[in-house]
Structure formats: structure tokens, C-alpha cells
Amino acid sequence: MTSYAIGHLHNVTMGDAIVAYLEAIDSTLAPYDGHFVIHGGAKEKLEGPCRGDLIVIAFPGREAAHAWYRSPAYQAILPLRRHNAQGDVFLIDGVGRDHRATDILPAKFRRSA
């Protein structure tokens, strides 16, 4: 199952450190088959506040995502981002194409089809 590294970053201080981070991150992703799905970009607000930038990196599974984040190559550049941006970063697994919204309900709340 595809796993995603999600970053919701704000208060990014653009400068040499962030440039160095951006120049280096792609090479840290390659050994773990990670790639950007969303990397900032123009947003169309539909509801609620939409502060900061959203970054989504896809990996073939949670193990690969963990291995990338913990890798010496990524850990070496991580302070460049942490010292120049605030936000939340987490891993989350995707769902299959056959997933339905009600799949998350406990059994006692599911209705028969």
C-alpha cells in the first residue's frame, strides 16, 4: 500500500538553507522510490483557512517512508528545513481504489447493502 509523507509547512524563511535543502532532497528520495505528488503550488480555497504549503511525497509502503526519513542522507539535511520552517510532518497510508468512505466505520455502525 502506498504510504505518504505529508508536510504542512508555514512561516518558511526563504534563503540559502532552504535552497540547499531543496537542492538535496530529491537525491534522498531516490533510493526509497519516493517522489513528489504535491509540492506547494497554487491552491483554490473551498472551505476554511488554507495557510502555508502542502507537500506530499509518495513511497511504495510505510517501511520505505520510514527508511527515507531515518536515512543518514535525509537526517543530514533535515535541520535546514526545521530551522527555517514551521509545520506538521507525518506519514499516512493510502487506500485502494475500491475504498469507500464507510469502510472506516466500526462494524456496529455499518448498514447492510
C-alpha positions as CSV (number, residue, x, y, z in Angstrom):
1,M,0.0,0.0,0.0
2,T,1.4,3.4,-0.9
3,S,2.4,5.5,2.1
4,Y,2.7,9.3,2.0
5,A,5.0,11.7,3.8
6,I,2.9,14.8,4.4
7,G,4.2,18.2,5.3
8,H,2.0,21.2,6.0
9,L,4.6,23.9,6.3
10,H,4.3,27.6,7.0
11,N,6.5,30.5,8.0
12,V,9.1,29.3,5.7
13,T,12.2,31.6,5.7
14,M,13.4,31.6,2.1
15,G,17.2,31.8,1.9
16,D,20.3,29.8,1.3
17,A,19.4,27.0,3.8
18,I,16.0,26.2,2.2
19,V,17.6,26.4,-1.3
20,A,20.3,23.9,-0.1
21,Y,17.5,21.6,1.3
22,L,15.5,21.7,-1.9
23,E,18.7,21.0,-4.0
24,A,19.4,17.9,-1.9
25,I,16.1,16.3,-1.1
26,D,15.5,14.6,-4.5
27,S,18.6,12.5,-4.1
28,T,17.5,11.4,-0.7
29,L,14.2,10.1,-2.1
30,A,15.5,8.1,-5.0
31,P,16.9,5.1,-3.0
32,Y,13.4,4.6,-1.4
33,D,11.4,5.1,-4.6
34,G,9.9,8.3,-3.2
35,H,8.5,11.0,-5.4
36,F,6.7,14.3,-5.0
37,V,2.9,14.1,-5.6
38,I,2.2,17.6,-4.4
39,H,4.8,20.3,-3.7
40,G,3.2,23.6,-2.9
41,G,1.6,25.2,-5.9
42,A,-1.5,27.3,-6.4
43,K,-4.4,26.5,-4.1
44,E,-8.1,27.1,-4.7
45,K,-9.6,27.6,-1.3
46,L,-13.0,25.9,-0.9
47,E,-13.5,25.9,2.9
48,G,-11.6,27.1,5.9
49,P,-8.2,28.7,6.2
50,C,-5.6,27.5,3.8
51,R,-2.3,28.6,5.3
52,G,1.1,27.5,4.3
53,D,2.2,24.9,1.7
54,L,1.2,21.3,1.4
55,I,3.9,18.8,0.4
56,V,3.1,15.1,-0.3
57,I,5.7,12.5,-1.1
58,A,4.7,9.0,-2.2
59,F,6.6,5.8,-1.2
60,P,5.8,2.2,-2.1
61,G,5.0,1.5,1.6
62,R,5.4,2.6,5.2
63,E,8.7,0.8,5.6
64,A,10.2,2.7,2.7
65,A,8.9,6.0,4.0
66,H,10.3,5.3,7.5
67,A,13.7,4.3,5.9
68,W,13.9,7.5,3.9
69,Y,13.0,9.8,6.9
70,R,15.6,8.0,9.1
71,S,18.3,7.7,6.4
72,P,21.6,9.5,7.1
73,A,21.2,11.4,3.9
74,Y,17.8,12.9,4.9
75,Q,18.8,13.4,8.5
76,A,21.8,15.4,7.3
77,I,19.6,18.0,5.5
78,L,16.6,17.9,7.9
79,P,17.9,20.8,10.1
80,L,18.0,23.0,7.1
81,R,14.2,22.8,6.9
82,R,13.5,22.6,10.6
83,H,15.4,25.8,11.3
84,N,13.7,27.7,8.5
85,A,10.1,26.5,8.5
86,Q,7.3,25.5,10.9
87,G,4.7,22.9,10.4
88,D,3.5,19.4,10.8
89,V,5.0,16.4,9.2
90,F,3.6,12.9,9.3
91,L,3.2,9.6,7.5
92,I,-0.1,8.2,6.4
93,D,-1.1,5.1,4.3
94,G,-3.2,5.5,1.2
95,V,-6.3,3.4,0.4
96,G,-7.1,1.3,-2.6
97,R,-9.4,2.4,-5.5
98,D,-12.2,0.2,-4.1
99,H,-12.2,2.1,-0.7
100,R,-15.5,3.6,0.3
101,A,-15.9,6.3,2.9
102,T,-17.9,3.9,5.2
103,D,-15.0,1.5,5.3
104,I,-13.7,3.4,8.3
105,L,-16.8,2.8,10.4
106,P,-16.8,0.3,13.3
107,A,-18.9,-2.8,12.5
108,K,-21.8,-1.7,14.7
109,F,-22.3,1.4,12.6
110,R,-22.2,-0.3,9.2
111,R,-25.5,-0.8,7.4
112,S,-26.1,-3.9,5.1
113,A,-26.1,-3.2,1.4
